Amino acid sequence: MTAPLFTASDLAVNVLSARSLLAAFGVLGVGVVMFAETGLLIGFFLPGDSLLFTAGLLCTGSGQNGVKLSLPPLLIAAAAGALAGAQTGYLIGRKAGGALLARSSSPRLRSGTHRAEELLERYGHAKAIVLARFVPVVRTVLNPMAGALGVPARTFTVWQVAGGLVWSLGLTLAGYALGSSIPNVDRYLLPIVAVIVLVSLAPLAAELYRSRRRGATSEEEVRG
């Protein structure tokens, strides 16, 4: 009797687990997940931040189960997936309009849509497109929303490339740097990923703080 090519454990991939995705698909999986999370609304639940960081860490050989990735192909796959996905999401929004987002039944997706609208209204196109890269779910819905709202293609492309490169390459290199400097760092991966997600939200938090300070100053000047 011929042995099966794949066992049940090989085929059981947890799409919510960065480790599981990387063990199953390697660098190719990173590119596909980046594309799906930033370009297709069905990918809003995928682990973008943790996947990039974990993939960078695995390039140092610090991961378990013998998983080791090569850094140059990983950086190319991460950036290509993130940039192509965002541009695809924008084009889908231009074609389908806001109806695509309005039909969503997911509470998380609706919440992300509301936050994306707030970003665009509060900060304008350029800043909102960059900041959205660092907010889970928002980075999924802002791209089609930008297309539906008629954000100029050139403006969107320039700023999504800038934000996409900082996000995808920055998190990947952060994982690589940490894995290179701390032995057995993968034992502490979950708390590290939580910190990375919080840090990735720092640009948005800082911008919100500055905006509120400006608003409070303006109110004081009007009262004075």
C-alpha positions as CSV (number, residue, x, y, z in Angstrom):
1,M,0.0,0.0,0.0
2,T,1.4,3.4,-1.0
3,A,2.0,5.9,1.8
4,P,-0.1,9.1,1.4
5,L,1.8,12.2,0.2
6,F,0.2,14.4,2.9
7,T,-1.0,13.5,6.4
8,A,-4.0,15.0,8.1
9,S,-1.7,17.1,10.3
10,D,0.0,18.5,7.2
11,L,-3.3,19.6,5.7
12,A,-4.7,21.1,8.9
13,V,-3.6,24.8,8.6
14,N,-4.9,27.3,11.1
15,V,-5.3,30.5,9.1
16,L,-5.4,32.5,12.3
17,S,-2.0,31.3,13.4
18,A,1.1,32.9,12.0
19,R,3.2,29.8,12.9
20,S,0.8,27.5,11.2
21,L,0.7,29.5,8.0
22,L,4.4,29.9,7.8
23,A,5.1,26.2,8.5
24,A,2.6,25.2,5.8
25,F,3.3,27.8,3.1
26,G,6.6,29.6,3.9
27,V,7.4,32.8,2.0
28,L,4.7,32.3,-0.5
29,G,2.1,32.2,2.2
30,V,3.3,35.7,3.5
31,G,2.7,37.2,0.0
32,V,-0.7,35.6,-0.3
33,V,-1.8,36.7,3.2
34,M,-0.6,40.2,2.7
35,F,-2.5,40.5,-0.6
36,A,-5.7,39.0,0.9
37,E,-5.6,41.1,4.1
38,T,-5.1,44.4,2.3
39,G,-6.9,43.7,-1.0
40,L,-9.9,41.5,-0.3
41,L,-12.6,42.2,2.3
42,I,-12.7,38.4,3.2
43,G,-9.1,38.7,4.4
44,F,-9.8,41.2,7.3
45,F,-9.4,38.5,9.9
46,L,-5.9,37.3,8.8
47,P,-2.9,37.9,11.2
48,G,-1.0,40.5,9.2
49,D,1.1,42.1,11.9
50,S,2.0,38.9,13.8
51,L,2.7,37.1,10.5
52,L,5.2,39.6,9.3
53,F,7.0,39.8,12.7
54,T,7.1,36.0,13.1
55,A,8.3,35.5,9.5
56,G,11.2,37.9,10.2
57,L,12.0,36.0,13.4
58,L,12.1,32.7,11.6
59,C,14.7,34.0,9.2
60,T,17.2,33.8,12.1
61,G,16.5,30.1,12.7
62,S,14.9,30.9,16.1
63,G,11.6,29.1,15.3
64,Q,10.5,25.7,16.4
65,N,9.9,22.6,14.1
66,G,12.8,23.5,11.9
67,V,11.0,26.3,10.0
68,K,13.6,28.7,8.6
69,L,12.9,31.4,6.0
70,S,15.3,33.4,3.8
71,L,15.1,37.1,4.5
72,P,15.5,38.6,0.9
73,P,12.7,36.6,-0.7
74,L,10.6,37.2,2.4
75,L,11.0,41.0,2.2
76,I,10.1,40.9,-1.5
77,A,7.0,38.7,-0.9
78,A,5.8,40.9,2.0
79,A,6.1,44.2,0.2
80,A,4.7,42.9,-3.1
81,G,1.7,41.3,-1.4
82,A,1.0,44.4,0.7
83,L,1.3,46.9,-2.2
84,A,-0.5,44.8,-4.8
85,G,-3.3,44.0,-2.3
86,A,-3.9,47.6,-1.5
87,Q,-4.0,48.6,-5.1
88,T,-6.4,45.8,-5.9
89,G,-8.7,46.9,-3.0
90,Y,-8.7,50.4,-4.4
91,L,-9.7,49.3,-7.9
92,I,-12.4,47.1,-6.5
93,G,-13.8,50.1,-4.6
94,R,-13.8,52.2,-7.8
95,K,-15.7,49.5,-9.6
96,A,-18.1,48.4,-7.0
97,G,-18.5,51.6,-5.0
98,G,-19.7,51.8,-1.4
99,A,-22.3,49.1,-1.9
100,L,-19.6,46.4,-1.4
101,L,-18.9,47.7,2.1
102,A,-22.6,48.4,2.9
103,R,-23.5,44.8,2.3
104,S,-21.1,43.4,4.9
105,S,-22.7,41.5,7.8
106,S,-19.6,41.4,9.9
107,P,-19.6,43.6,13.0
108,R,-15.8,43.9,12.9
109,L,-15.8,44.9,9.2
110,R,-18.5,47.5,9.9
111,S,-16.5,48.9,12.8
112,G,-13.4,49.0,10.6
113,T,-15.4,50.8,7.9
114,H,-16.5,53.5,10.4
115,R,-13.0,54.0,11.6
116,A,-11.7,54.2,8.1
117,E,-14.3,56.9,7.3
118,E,-13.2,58.8,10.4
119,L,-9.5,58.7,9.3
120,L,-10.3,60.0,5.9
121,E,-12.5,62.8,7.2
122,R,-10.1,63.8,10.0
123,Y,-6.7,63.6,8.4
124,G,-7.2,63.8,4.7
125,H,-6.2,61.3,2.0
126,A,-2.4,61.0,2.4
127,K,-2.1,60.8,6.2
128,A,-5.2,58.5,6.5
129,I,-3.8,56.0,3.9
130,V,-0.5,55.8,5.7
131,L,-2.0,55.5,9.2
132,A,-4.5,52.9,8.2
133,R,-1.7,50.4,7.4
134,F,-1.0,50.1,11.1
135,V,-4.6,49.4,12.2
136,P,-6.0,45.8,11.8
137,V,-9.2,45.6,9.8
138,V,-9.0,49.4,8.9
139,R,-6.1,48.6,6.5
140,T,-8.5,46.1,4.8
141,V,-11.5,48.4,4.3
142,L,-9.8,51.8,3.7
143,N,-8.4,50.7,0.3
144,P,-11.8,49.9,-1.3
145,M,-13.3,52.9,0.5
146,A,-10.7,55.2,-1.0
147,G,-11.6,53.9,-4.4
148,A,-15.4,54.3,-3.8
149,L,-14.9,57.9,-2.5
150,G,-12.9,58.9,-5.6
151,V,-9.5,59.5,-4.0
152,P,-7.3,60.3,-6.9
153,A,-5.4,57.2,-8.2
154,R,-2.0,59.0,-8.1
155,T,-2.5,60.2,-4.5
156,F,-3.6,56.8,-3.3
157,T,-0.8,54.9,-5.1
158,V,2.0,57.2,-3.8
159,W,0.8,57.0,-0.2
160,Q,-0.2,53.4,-0.1
161,V,3.3,52.5,-1.4
162,A,4.9,54.7,1.3
163,G,2.8,53.3,4.1
164,G,2.9,49.7,2.8
165,L,6.7,49.6,2.6
166,V,7.1,51.0,6.1
167,W,4.6,48.6,7.6
168,S,5.6,45.4,5.8
169,L,9.3,45.8,5.8
170,G,9.5,47.5,9.2
171,L,7.7,44.7,11.0
172,T,9.6,42.0,9.2
173,L,12.9,43.5,9.9
174,A,11.9,44.1,13.6
175,G,11.3,40.4,13.9
176,Y,14.6,39.6,12.2
177,A,16.5,42.0,14.4
178,L,15.0,40.6,17.6
179,G,15.5,37.0,16.6
180,S,19.1,37.8,15.8
181,S,19.9,39.4,19.1
182,I,17.9,37.3,21.7
183,P,18.5,33.5,21.9
184,N,15.2,31.4,22.0
185,V,13.1,34.5,21.5
186,D,10.3,32.4,20.0
187,R,9.4,31.2,23.5
188,Y,8.1,34.7,24.2
189,L,6.5,35.2,20.8
190,L,2.9,35.8,22.0
191,P,3.7,38.7,24.4
192,I,6.1,40.2,21.9
193,V,3.5,40.1,19.1
194,A,1.1,41.9,21.5
195,V,3.6,44.6,22.1
196,I,4.3,44.9,18.3
197,V,0.6,45.4,17.6
198,L,0.4,48.1,20.3
199,V,3.5,49.8,18.9
200,S,2.1,49.6,15.4
201,L,-0.9,51.6,16.7
202,A,1.4,54.3,18.1
203,P,1.4,56.6,15.0
204,L,-2.4,56.7,15.0
205,A,-2.6,57.3,18.7
206,A,0.0,60.1,18.4
207,E,-1.9,61.7,15.6
208,L,-5.2,61.5,17.5
209,Y,-3.6,63.1,20.5
210,R,-2.1,66.0,18.4
211,S,-5.5,66.5,16.7
212,R,-7.3,66.8,20.0
213,R,-4.7,69.2,21.4
214,R,-5.1,71.4,18.3
215,G,-8.9,71.2,18.7
216,A,-8.7,72.2,22.4
217,T,-6.4,75.1,21.6
218,S,-8.7,76.4,18.9
219,E,-11.7,76.2,21.3
220,E,-9.7,78.2,23.9
221,E,-8.8,80.8,21.4
222,V,-12.5,81.2,20.3
223,R,-13.6,81.5,23.9
224,G,-10.8,84.0,24.7
